[in-house]
Amino acid sequence: MICSLCLSVCCHSSTATVSVDVKMELTLLCVLSLFLLNTNVYGNDAVSYRVSVTKQPSWTQTFSGESITLTCEIHGGGDAQWEYEWRTSSSNQPDDKTGKVLKISRADESHSGVYSCMGRRNHESTQWSDVITLTVTSEPPKARLTAGPSTISVGGQRGH
């Protein structure tokens, strides 16, 4: 409303010196209003949030069949009203890539890849997080128990 009023006033030509000064003030007011409106609508780029992906469980190795939870954390942005987006190099694309949490119920080798996320709310968005690498191995290592040449009897005495 201010801009439409300002534009109608700014567009009238006048030869009087006083009206030129008024016109200049209204033009500056209009430009300032547009700048403030633009800042409020599209956000202030000076505000940036740190984004990271956390993995649970946090073990370094992941094996087929295990459940994995990846969480997109926006530090300093609160939790309210964020919409999330995920990207991955995995050949097995998750069904839902819009939530804060990316859940893989039964991991397999096709889930291996790099994962990153970002957040959006209103007219602001975060940068993409650093990537987290997920490597899923098909078989967990097998436990092996070996015994030395000594035996211990039921009574607890060593025998040879």
Legacy VTK file of the C-alpha trace (Angstrom):
# vtk DataFile Version 3.0
C-alpha trace
ASCII
DATASET POLYDATA
POINTS 160 float
0.000 0.000 0.000
2.849 2.394 0.789
4.549 1.526 -2.483
1.435 2.014 -4.605
0.864 5.373 -2.897
4.522 6.224 -3.276
4.543 5.262 -6.949
1.487 7.355 -7.697
3.067 10.344 -5.936
6.499 9.758 -7.452
5.113 9.518 -10.944
3.437 12.942 -10.946
5.622 15.576 -12.524
5.766 19.008 -11.006
7.713 22.148 -11.784
7.624 23.671 -8.332
10.831 23.449 -6.311
8.982 22.465 -3.142
7.213 19.554 -4.847
10.555 18.275 -6.203
11.926 18.117 -2.648
8.784 16.332 -1.450
9.006 14.039 -4.450
12.641 13.185 -3.617
11.788 12.427 0.010
8.912 10.190 -1.058
11.163 8.423 -3.562
13.745 7.724 -0.865
10.996 6.554 1.470
9.680 4.260 -1.249
13.134 2.789 -1.959
13.768 2.265 1.751
10.356 0.597 2.143
11.066 -1.763 -0.753
14.451 -2.651 0.749
12.923 -3.408 4.152
10.093 -5.382 2.556
12.603 -7.408 0.541
14.658 -8.122 3.666
11.595 -9.270 5.610
10.172 -11.424 2.808
13.355 -13.096 1.616
15.275 -13.200 4.863
18.600 -11.816 5.852
21.555 -13.646 4.344
23.737 -12.530 7.259
22.070 -15.176 9.453
23.500 -18.609 8.787
22.954 -21.841 10.623
25.398 -24.698 10.975
23.893 -27.945 9.721
25.178 -31.432 10.490
24.098 -35.044 10.100
24.357 -37.439 13.037
24.204 -41.232 12.762
22.798 -43.665 15.308
24.218 -46.020 16.245
27.474 -44.114 15.921
29.615 -47.215 15.308
32.136 -46.884 12.527
31.011 -50.131 10.867
27.480 -50.897 9.731
26.381 -54.394 8.725
23.492 -55.663 6.613
20.247 -55.971 8.521
21.048 -53.263 11.065
18.801 -50.246 11.612
20.327 -46.827 10.991
18.945 -43.409 11.913
20.358 -40.259 10.315
19.266 -36.961 11.880
19.582 -33.501 10.336
20.597 -31.012 13.043
20.230 -27.259 12.445
22.319 -25.591 15.142
20.967 -22.265 16.371
17.812 -22.477 14.292
15.454 -24.127 16.747
13.267 -27.019 15.665
10.081 -25.190 14.745
8.793 -25.043 11.182
11.845 -26.386 9.370
11.339 -28.481 6.268
14.217 -30.811 5.513
15.738 -32.074 2.304
18.188 -34.955 1.981
20.520 -35.936 -0.817
22.518 -39.105 -1.146
24.749 -40.928 -3.597
23.239 -44.224 -2.426
21.727 -46.429 -5.126
18.854 -47.176 -2.713
17.024 -43.857 -2.408
14.948 -43.454 0.782
11.175 -43.204 0.341
10.843 -40.111 2.529
13.590 -37.530 2.075
11.754 -34.591 3.660
11.820 -35.251 7.404
14.382 -34.330 10.039
15.064 -38.045 10.558
16.022 -40.474 7.801
15.364 -44.029 9.001
16.809 -47.122 7.317
15.109 -50.158 8.856
17.209 -52.961 7.371
20.411 -51.633 5.860
22.096 -53.409 2.977
25.044 -52.607 0.718
22.841 -50.533 -1.608
22.406 -47.975 1.220
26.159 -47.255 1.164
27.003 -43.728 0.058
27.310 -40.159 1.250
24.381 -38.350 2.867
23.796 -34.644 3.521
20.826 -32.456 4.417
19.596 -28.877 4.472
16.652 -27.014 5.983
14.104 -24.486 4.738
11.506 -22.374 6.505
9.524 -19.403 5.278
11.871 -17.772 2.760
15.205 -18.776 4.273
17.308 -21.851 3.771
20.484 -23.285 5.228
23.594 -24.428 3.454
23.992 -28.157 2.796
25.584 -30.019 5.684
28.947 -31.695 5.388
28.516 -35.214 4.077
28.474 -38.272 6.276
29.654 -41.519 4.699
27.691 -44.688 5.315
29.362 -47.971 4.394
27.268 -51.096 4.817
29.157 -54.410 4.852
27.300 -57.565 3.904
28.565 -59.917 6.615
29.495 -59.121 10.190
32.785 -60.656 11.318
32.510 -64.117 12.851
33.760 -64.572 16.402
36.429 -67.222 16.814
37.532 -68.717 20.090
40.828 -70.537 20.385
42.295 -72.322 23.383
45.905 -72.792 24.344
47.492 -76.142 25.316
46.687 -75.722 29.027
43.420 -77.042 30.365
41.709 -76.057 33.581
39.826 -78.795 35.351
36.438 -78.337 36.961
38.068 -77.896 40.359
40.150 -75.009 39.096
43.559 -76.774 39.129
45.727 -76.633 36.033
46.459 -79.862 34.328
49.008 -80.739 31.669
LINES 1 161
160 0 1 2 3 4 5 6 7 8 9 10 11 12 13 14 15 16 17 18 19 20 21 22 23 24 25 26 27 28 29 30 31 32 33 34 35 36 37 38 39 40 41 42 43 44 45 46 47 48 49 50 51 52 53 54 55 56 57 58 59 60 61 62 63 64 65 66 67 68 69 70 71 72 73 74 75 76 77 78 79 80 81 82 83 84 85 86 87 88 89 90 91 92 93 94 95 96 97 98 99 100 101 102 103 104 105 106 107 108 109 110 111 112 113 114 115 116 117 118 119 120 121 122 123 124 125 126 127 128 129 130 131 132 133 134 135 136 137 138 139 140 141 142 143 144 145 146 147 148 149 150 151 152 153 154 155 156 157 158 159
